[in-house]
Amino acid sequence: MKTRSFVVGSILFLCTIIAGCASQGTNAMRMDPGSVLPGTSVMRAGTPLDLVGTPIAVSDQLPATALVEAGTMDTVDLSQSRGRVLFLSIVPSIDTKVCEAQTHYLGEQGDRLPAGVERITISRDTPFAQSRFAAEAKLTDIRFLSDYKEGAFGRSLGLLMNGPRLLARAIILVDKEGVVRYIQVVPEITNLPDMEKAFDRAIELLQ
Amino acid sequence: MTAITFKGDTIHTAGTLPAVGSRVPAFTLTDRDLIDRTLADFQGRKIVMNIFPSIDTSICALSVRRFNAEAAARPGTVILCISADLPFAASRFCGAEGLDKVVTLSDFRHKEFGADFGVRITDSPLAGLLSRAVLVVDEQGQIVFTEQVPEIGQEPDYDAALAAL
Protein backbone atom coordinates (compact mmCIF):
# COMPACT_ATOMS: atom_id res chain seq x y z
CA MET A 1 0.00 0.00 0.00
CA LYS A 2 2.83 2.29 0.88
CA THR A 3 4.54 1.61 -2.42
CA ARG A 4 1.34 2.24 -4.31
CA SER A 5 0.78 5.58 -2.59
CA PHE A 6 4.31 6.55 -3.45
CA VAL A 7 3.78 5.61 -7.09
CA VAL A 8 0.50 7.52 -7.27
CA GLY A 9 2.09 10.47 -5.55
CA SER A 10 4.99 10.48 -7.98
CA ILE A 11 2.73 10.32 -10.98
CA LEU A 12 0.47 13.07 -9.74
CA PHE A 13 3.50 15.18 -8.99
CA LEU A 14 4.78 14.67 -12.52
CA CYS A 15 1.36 15.48 -13.98
CA THR A 16 1.29 18.66 -11.97
CA ILE A 17 4.62 19.74 -13.37
CA ILE A 18 3.71 18.81 -16.92
CA ALA A 19 0.35 20.53 -16.76
CA GLY A 20 1.74 23.47 -14.84
CA CYS A 21 -1.16 23.39 -12.41
CA ALA A 22 0.55 24.09 -9.16
CA SER A 23 -2.68 25.20 -7.54
CA GLN A 24 -3.97 21.64 -7.15
CA GLY A 25 -2.49 19.80 -4.21
CA THR A 26 -1.58 16.24 -5.12
CA ASN A 27 -2.82 14.92 -1.80
CA ALA A 28 -6.32 16.06 -2.79
CA MET A 29 -6.60 13.00 -5.06
CA ARG A 30 -6.98 9.53 -3.68
CA MET A 31 -7.89 6.10 -4.98
CA ASP A 32 -11.36 5.18 -3.84
CA PRO A 33 -12.07 1.46 -3.34
CA GLY A 34 -15.84 2.02 -3.18
CA SER A 35 -18.42 1.84 -5.92
CA VAL A 36 -22.01 2.80 -6.58
CA LEU A 37 -24.33 1.10 -9.07
CA PRO A 38 -24.82 2.47 -12.59
CA GLY A 39 -28.14 4.30 -12.84
CA THR A 40 -28.01 5.53 -9.22
CA SER A 41 -26.05 8.68 -8.32
CA VAL A 42 -22.54 9.94 -7.65
CA MET A 43 -21.24 12.93 -5.72
CA ARG A 44 -19.19 15.82 -7.09
CA ALA A 45 -17.53 17.68 -4.26
CA GLY A 46 -20.46 16.72 -2.04
CA THR A 47 -23.30 17.47 -4.49
CA PRO A 48 -25.31 14.44 -5.71
CA LEU A 49 -25.65 13.89 -9.46
CA ASP A 50 -28.08 11.33 -10.89
CA LEU A 51 -26.82 8.80 -13.40
CA VAL A 52 -29.19 8.45 -16.35
CA GLY A 53 -29.60 5.71 -18.92
CA THR A 54 -29.95 1.93 -18.85
CA PRO A 55 -27.89 0.57 -15.94
CA ILE A 56 -25.30 -2.03 -16.89
CA ALA A 57 -24.62 -4.92 -14.48
CA VAL A 58 -21.92 -7.53 -14.15
CA SER A 59 -22.59 -10.50 -16.48
CA ASP A 60 -24.49 -8.31 -19.01
CA GLN A 61 -23.24 -8.16 -22.58
CA LEU A 62 -21.76 -4.75 -23.36
CA PRO A 63 -24.56 -2.95 -25.29
CA ALA A 64 -24.04 -1.84 -28.89
CA THR A 65 -23.28 1.89 -29.18
CA ALA A 66 -21.27 4.07 -31.52
CA LEU A 67 -18.14 5.80 -30.29
CA VAL A 68 -15.66 7.80 -32.37
CA GLU A 69 -12.00 6.85 -32.46
CA ALA A 70 -9.63 9.78 -31.88
CA GLY A 71 -7.11 10.15 -34.67
CA THR A 72 -9.09 8.36 -37.36
CA MET A 73 -12.63 9.62 -36.54
CA ASP A 74 -13.82 6.07 -37.32
CA THR A 75 -17.03 4.81 -35.72
CA VAL A 76 -16.37 2.03 -33.21
CA ASP A 77 -18.83 -0.39 -31.56
CA LEU A 78 -17.06 -2.02 -28.61
CA SER A 79 -19.79 -4.65 -28.22
CA GLN A 80 -18.40 -6.31 -31.36
CA SER A 81 -14.95 -6.80 -29.82
CA ARG A 82 -13.90 -10.42 -29.12
CA GLY A 83 -10.69 -12.13 -28.06
CA ARG A 84 -9.25 -9.36 -25.87
CA VAL A 85 -10.07 -8.12 -22.41
CA LEU A 86 -11.29 -4.51 -22.64
CA PHE A 87 -10.16 -2.18 -19.86
CA LEU A 88 -12.54 0.78 -20.13
CA SER A 89 -11.35 3.82 -18.22
CA ILE A 90 -14.30 6.21 -18.30
CA VAL A 91 -13.72 9.85 -17.34
CA PRO A 92 -15.66 13.14 -17.37
CA SER A 93 -12.97 15.08 -19.34
CA ILE A 94 -9.29 14.44 -20.04
CA ASP A 95 -8.76 18.19 -19.63
CA THR A 96 -9.35 18.02 -15.88
CA LYS A 97 -6.78 17.03 -13.29
CA VAL A 98 -8.22 13.83 -11.84
CA CYS A 99 -9.02 12.45 -15.29
CA GLU A 100 -5.55 13.36 -16.44
CA ALA A 101 -4.07 11.51 -13.46
CA GLN A 102 -6.30 8.48 -14.10
CA THR A 103 -5.28 8.38 -17.75
CA HIS A 104 -1.58 8.73 -16.96
CA TYR A 105 -1.91 5.92 -14.43
CA LEU A 106 -3.59 3.74 -17.05
CA GLY A 107 -0.93 4.53 -19.63
CA GLU A 108 2.11 4.24 -17.36
CA GLN A 109 1.39 1.85 -14.48
CA GLY A 110 -0.88 -0.05 -16.86
CA ASP A 111 2.19 -1.15 -18.78
CA ARG A 112 2.24 -4.13 -16.40
CA LEU A 113 -0.89 -5.44 -18.12
CA PRO A 114 -0.33 -8.21 -20.71
CA ALA A 115 -0.88 -7.42 -24.39
CA GLY A 116 -4.22 -9.23 -24.31
CA VAL A 117 -5.69 -6.38 -22.28
CA GLU A 118 -6.73 -3.42 -24.40
CA ARG A 119 -6.63 -0.12 -22.56
CA ILE A 120 -9.28 2.37 -23.66
CA THR A 121 -10.09 5.85 -22.34
CA ILE A 122 -13.63 7.08 -23.02
CA SER A 123 -14.94 10.61 -22.45
CA ARG A 124 -17.16 13.26 -24.02
CA ASP A 125 -14.12 15.31 -25.08
CA THR A 126 -13.97 15.82 -28.83
CA PRO A 127 -11.71 13.35 -30.68
CA PHE A 128 -9.44 16.32 -31.46
CA ALA A 129 -9.03 17.12 -27.77
CA GLN A 130 -8.28 13.45 -27.05
CA SER A 131 -5.67 13.32 -29.83
CA ARG A 132 -4.00 16.45 -28.57
CA PHE A 133 -3.96 15.12 -25.02
CA ALA A 134 -2.55 11.74 -26.10
CA ALA A 135 0.23 13.38 -28.09
CA GLU A 136 1.18 15.85 -25.35
CA ALA A 137 1.05 13.20 -22.63
CA LYS A 138 2.93 10.69 -24.84
CA LEU A 139 0.37 8.00 -24.03
CA THR A 140 0.61 5.85 -27.13
CA ASP A 141 -0.60 2.53 -25.67
CA ILE A 142 -4.12 3.73 -24.91
CA ARG A 143 -6.99 3.98 -27.38
CA PHE A 144 -9.10 7.10 -26.99
CA LEU A 145 -12.78 6.92 -27.88
CA SER A 146 -15.14 9.88 -27.85
CA ASP A 147 -18.80 9.99 -26.83
CA TYR A 148 -19.08 13.66 -27.87
CA LYS A 149 -22.21 13.44 -29.98
CA GLU A 150 -25.03 12.78 -27.54
CA GLY A 151 -23.44 10.84 -24.71
CA ALA A 152 -25.12 7.70 -26.13
CA PHE A 153 -22.42 5.41 -24.75
CA GLY A 154 -22.88 6.85 -21.26
CA ARG A 155 -26.64 6.44 -21.53
CA SER A 156 -26.30 2.84 -22.69
CA LEU A 157 -24.56 2.02 -19.38
CA GLY A 158 -26.44 4.27 -16.94
CA LEU A 159 -23.30 6.39 -16.54
CA LEU A 160 -24.32 9.77 -17.98
CA MET A 161 -24.40 12.34 -15.17
CA ASN A 162 -27.61 14.34 -15.30
CA GLY A 163 -26.92 18.07 -15.08
CA PRO A 164 -23.29 18.15 -16.19
CA ARG A 165 -24.07 15.74 -19.06
CA LEU A 166 -20.61 14.22 -18.68
CA LEU A 167 -19.65 10.59 -18.14
CA ALA A 168 -19.23 9.45 -14.55
CA ARG A 169 -15.81 8.22 -13.50
CA ALA A 170 -15.77 4.44 -13.81
CA ILE A 171 -13.77 1.36 -14.71
CA ILE A 172 -15.48 -1.42 -16.65
CA LEU A 173 -13.79 -4.68 -17.61
CA VAL A 174 -15.20 -6.71 -20.49
CA ASP A 175 -14.05 -10.29 -21.04
CA LYS A 176 -12.97 -11.91 -24.30
CA GLU A 177 -16.58 -12.81 -25.11
CA GLY A 178 -17.93 -9.29 -24.71
CA VAL A 179 -19.41 -9.85 -21.23
CA VAL A 180 -19.02 -7.22 -18.51
CA ARG A 181 -17.08 -8.77 -15.60
CA TYR A 182 -16.16 -5.84 -13.35
CA ILE A 183 -17.64 -2.42 -12.68
CA GLN A 184 -16.43 0.34 -10.41
CA VAL A 185 -18.33 3.61 -10.50
CA VAL A 186 -16.40 6.00 -8.26
CA PRO A 187 -18.83 7.36 -5.62
CA GLU A 188 -17.14 10.80 -5.40
CA ILE A 189 -15.94 11.80 -8.87
CA THR A 190 -13.03 13.86 -7.62
CA ASN A 191 -11.43 10.61 -6.40
CA LEU A 192 -9.53 8.14 -8.58
CA PRO A 193 -10.82 4.61 -9.16
CA ASP A 194 -8.93 1.70 -7.61
CA MET A 195 -6.69 1.19 -10.63
CA GLU A 196 -4.52 -1.54 -9.07
CA LYS A 197 -7.51 -3.72 -8.18
CA ALA A 198 -8.84 -3.31 -11.72
CA PHE A 199 -5.42 -4.21 -13.18
CA ASP A 200 -5.40 -7.41 -11.09
CA ARG A 201 -8.91 -8.34 -12.22
CA ALA A 202 -8.04 -7.66 -15.87
CA ILE A 203 -5.10 -10.07 -15.62
CA GLU A 204 -7.37 -12.71 -14.05
CA LEU A 205 -9.89 -12.31 -16.86
CA LEU A 206 -7.21 -13.05 -19.42
CA GLN A 207 -6.60 -16.51 -17.96
CA MET B 1 -29.64 21.15 -45.66
CA THR B 2 -26.54 22.95 -46.91
CA ALA B 3 -23.73 21.36 -48.88
CA ILE B 4 -20.22 22.33 -47.82
CA THR B 5 -16.88 20.57 -48.26
CA PHE B 6 -14.40 18.93 -45.91
CA LYS B 7 -10.98 18.57 -47.55
CA GLY B 8 -12.77 18.74 -50.88
CA ASP B 9 -15.43 16.08 -50.18
CA THR B 10 -19.05 17.19 -50.09
CA ILE B 11 -20.70 17.00 -46.64
CA HIS B 12 -23.97 18.42 -45.31
CA THR B 13 -25.38 20.45 -42.46
CA ALA B 14 -28.77 19.99 -40.77
CA GLY B 15 -30.27 23.14 -42.30
CA THR B 16 -29.44 26.66 -43.40
CA LEU B 17 -28.20 29.63 -41.40
CA PRO B 18 -30.89 32.05 -40.16
CA ALA B 19 -31.39 34.77 -42.79
CA VAL B 20 -29.94 38.27 -42.66
CA GLY B 21 -32.73 40.57 -41.48
CA SER B 22 -34.35 37.92 -39.27
CA ARG B 23 -34.19 37.80 -35.48
CA VAL B 24 -31.48 35.63 -33.99
CA PRO B 25 -33.00 32.38 -32.65
CA ALA B 26 -32.93 31.86 -28.88
CA PHE B 27 -30.22 29.50 -27.63
CA THR B 28 -28.81 27.89 -24.51
CA LEU B 29 -25.15 26.88 -24.41
CA THR B 30 -22.64 26.11 -21.65
CA ASP B 31 -19.79 28.45 -20.77
CA ARG B 32 -16.25 27.80 -19.52
CA ASP B 33 -17.46 27.61 -15.91
CA LEU B 34 -20.05 24.93 -16.83
CA ILE B 35 -22.85 27.49 -16.44
CA ASP B 36 -25.66 27.49 -19.00
CA ARG B 37 -25.96 30.84 -20.79
CA THR B 38 -28.77 32.05 -23.02
CA LEU B 39 -29.16 34.67 -25.71
CA ALA B 40 -30.67 37.00 -23.09
CA ASP B 41 -27.29 37.10 -21.30
CA PHE B 42 -25.71 38.83 -24.32
CA GLN B 43 -28.55 40.84 -25.85
CA GLY B 44 -28.33 44.62 -26.08
CA ARG B 45 -24.79 44.41 -27.39
CA LYS B 46 -23.49 43.57 -30.82
CA ILE B 47 -22.79 39.84 -30.96
CA VAL B 48 -20.38 37.97 -33.19
CA MET B 49 -21.04 34.21 -33.20
CA ASN B 50 -17.90 32.40 -34.31
CA ILE B 51 -19.05 28.79 -34.81
CA PHE B 52 -16.61 25.95 -35.60
CA PRO B 53 -15.95 22.19 -35.25
CA SER B 54 -13.26 22.07 -32.52
CA ILE B 55 -10.82 24.43 -30.87
CA ASP B 56 -8.26 21.62 -31.02
CA THR B 57 -7.84 22.03 -34.78
CA SER B 58 -5.63 24.66 -36.34
CA ILE B 59 -8.14 26.78 -38.29
CA CYS B 60 -10.53 27.00 -35.35
CA ALA B 61 -7.67 28.04 -33.11
CA LEU B 62 -6.67 30.73 -35.60
CA SER B 63 -10.21 32.10 -35.67
CA VAL B 64 -10.40 32.31 -31.89
CA ARG B 65 -7.07 34.15 -31.72
CA ARG B 66 -8.11 36.59 -34.45
CA PHE B 67 -11.51 37.31 -32.95
CA ASN B 68 -9.99 37.67 -29.49
CA ALA B 69 -7.73 40.43 -30.84
CA GLU B 70 -10.69 42.09 -32.57
CA ALA B 71 -12.82 41.87 -29.42
CA ALA B 72 -10.15 43.71 -27.46
CA ALA B 73 -10.57 46.66 -29.84
CA ARG B 74 -14.39 46.65 -29.65
CA PRO B 75 -15.60 46.92 -26.06
CA GLY B 76 -19.28 47.21 -27.11
CA THR B 77 -19.20 43.87 -28.90
CA VAL B 78 -19.30 40.39 -27.42
CA ILE B 79 -17.65 37.58 -29.35
CA LEU B 80 -18.99 34.08 -28.75
CA CYS B 81 -16.84 31.13 -29.84
CA ILE B 82 -19.17 28.14 -30.16
CA SER B 83 -18.24 24.46 -30.65
CA ALA B 84 -18.77 20.94 -29.31
CA ASP B 85 -15.56 21.18 -27.28
CA LEU B 86 -16.04 20.55 -23.60
CA PRO B 87 -15.66 23.70 -21.47
CA PHE B 88 -12.42 22.23 -20.08
CA ALA B 89 -10.83 22.19 -23.54
CA ALA B 90 -11.84 25.79 -24.14
CA SER B 91 -10.43 26.80 -20.72
CA ARG B 92 -7.18 25.04 -21.41
CA PHE B 93 -6.76 26.62 -24.84
CA CYS B 94 -7.78 30.15 -23.90
CA GLY B 95 -5.91 29.97 -20.60
CA ALA B 96 -2.70 28.81 -22.25
CA GLU B 97 -2.92 31.55 -24.86
CA GLY B 98 -4.23 34.35 -22.61
CA LEU B 99 -7.38 34.76 -24.71
CA ASP B 100 -9.71 36.45 -22.25
CA LYS B 101 -11.77 38.69 -24.53
CA VAL B 102 -13.93 36.02 -26.13
CA VAL B 103 -16.68 33.97 -24.50
CA THR B 104 -16.40 30.26 -25.29
CA LEU B 105 -19.62 28.26 -25.35
CA SER B 106 -20.21 24.53 -25.84
CA ASP B 107 -23.24 22.72 -27.24
CA PHE B 108 -22.37 19.46 -25.44
CA ARG B 109 -25.51 19.67 -23.28
CA HIS B 110 -27.73 21.49 -25.75
CA LYS B 111 -27.56 19.77 -29.11
CA GLU B 112 -30.63 21.66 -30.36
CA PHE B 113 -28.34 24.60 -31.10
CA GLY B 114 -26.90 22.89 -34.18
CA ALA B 115 -30.36 22.25 -35.60
CA ASP B 116 -31.78 25.68 -34.71
CA PHE B 117 -28.91 27.49 -36.44
CA GLY B 118 -28.56 24.96 -39.27
CA VAL B 119 -24.92 24.26 -38.45
CA ARG B 120 -24.90 20.66 -37.22
CA ILE B 121 -22.89 18.45 -39.59
CA THR B 122 -25.00 15.39 -40.45
CA ASP B 123 -22.61 13.12 -42.33
CA SER B 124 -18.90 12.35 -42.82
CA PRO B 125 -16.52 11.64 -39.92
CA LEU B 126 -17.36 15.12 -38.55
CA ALA B 127 -21.04 14.24 -37.99
CA GLY B 128 -22.38 15.79 -34.81
CA LEU B 129 -19.86 18.64 -34.79
CA LEU B 130 -20.74 22.20 -35.82
CA SER B 131 -19.81 23.58 -39.21
CA ARG B 132 -17.68 26.70 -39.58
CA ALA B 133 -19.93 29.75 -39.71
CA VAL B 134 -20.06 33.37 -38.54
CA LEU B 135 -23.14 35.41 -37.62
CA VAL B 136 -23.23 39.06 -36.61
CA VAL B 137 -26.21 40.27 -34.57
CA ASP B 138 -27.02 43.92 -33.83
CA GLU B 139 -28.13 45.45 -30.52
CA GLN B 140 -31.78 44.81 -31.38
CA GLY B 141 -31.20 41.09 -31.97
CA GLN B 142 -31.39 41.33 -35.75
CA ILE B 143 -28.98 39.31 -37.85
CA VAL B 144 -26.91 41.65 -40.02
CA PHE B 145 -24.32 39.24 -41.45
CA THR B 146 -23.89 35.51 -41.99
CA GLU B 147 -21.26 33.34 -43.55
CA GLN B 148 -21.45 29.57 -43.85
CA VAL B 149 -17.80 28.95 -44.70
CA PRO B 150 -17.93 26.70 -47.79
CA GLU B 151 -14.90 24.55 -46.91
CA ILE B 152 -14.30 23.37 -43.32
CA GLY B 153 -10.55 23.80 -43.77
CA GLN B 154 -10.85 27.46 -44.72
CA GLU B 155 -10.88 30.49 -42.39
CA PRO B 156 -13.97 32.68 -42.21
CA ASP B 157 -13.99 36.08 -43.94
CA TYR B 158 -13.03 38.11 -40.88
CA ASP B 159 -13.05 41.46 -42.65
CA ALA B 160 -16.56 41.01 -44.01
CA ALA B 161 -17.88 40.02 -40.57
CA LEU B 162 -16.12 42.90 -38.82
CA ALA B 163 -17.34 45.38 -41.42
CA ALA B 164 -20.91 44.45 -40.45
CA LEU B 165 -20.35 45.62 -36.87
Interface residues (C-beta under 8 A of the other chain):
Chain A: V68 T72 M73 D74 S93 D95 T96 R124 D125 T126 F128 A129 S131 R132 Y148 K149 E150 P164 R165 L166
Chain B: L34 P53 S54 I55 D56 T57 S83 A84 D85 L86 F88 A89 S91 R92 F108 R109 K111 P125 L126 A127 G128 L129
